[in-house]
């Protein structure tokens, strides 16, 4: 049953007003504050050594975390969607754990495990391995909070495709790896790209878990979100909003790619139907 015209119009107006107040307006404020003192101040803020270090570290953490989650996500999606096994429901529940657990709690768990006084801290210290307050800890925290996205985007697509093609490949003598790489993955390629985009966006914008394990060492273990907080606390609004603008720009690019992929997935689903 379709809603009457006035009701639909009211709902659309409310949605547009909500988006304008809580999405468009904040982005407009970021842009206005970033360029409040002109291009020279904006570029100077981004050229600051600490800002450049934060940008490089953010991209490095994402560059490591995303491939790790591609491997983990594809493996989990293939296992859940294409196979029946004991513990399948538990695996699905564990995939949702990073979404339901606060990122700060996740960061504290890694500190408890790998910190100087944690369960494995003394053993790691004896071997000169540093995880907490260093890049490995930041990558671990980021991998944890971004773990569900690839798997959760691929599972529905793989389930909808069924297992007929995989069974045919197995009948023709294809092994498990060949079937995965040449049958399952190509059929779910757009879903994989969609999950990668979401994972990358979350990895670059993660704050809570990374803040706990990084130590907030300026110029060394600060990612872009952490650097923005430091600049804001120092009342350097132009610097904070300049880095925030760059982070928002990366998010907008991700959003555009996400929309394009959604449309392409819808067209492919329509052609398949």
MOZIHU-V267431 format. One line per field, one symbol per residue. psi: psi as a letter, one per 30 degrees, with the letter a starting at -180 (. if undefined). Layout:
BEGIN
psi = ???
END
This chain:
BEGIN
psi = kkkleeeeeeeeeeeeeeeeefeeeeeeeeeeeegegleeeeeeeffkeeeeeeeeeeeeeefeeeeefeeeeeeeeeeefflklkgeeeeeeeffefefkkeeeeeeeeeeeglegaegeeeeefggkkekhleeeeeeeeeefgefeeeffeeeeeeefageeeeeeeeggkleeeeeffdeeefgeeeeeeeeeeeeeeefgkeeeeeefffhjkfegkleeeeeeeeefggieeeefeeeeeeeeeeeeeeeeeeeeeeeeeeeeeee.
END
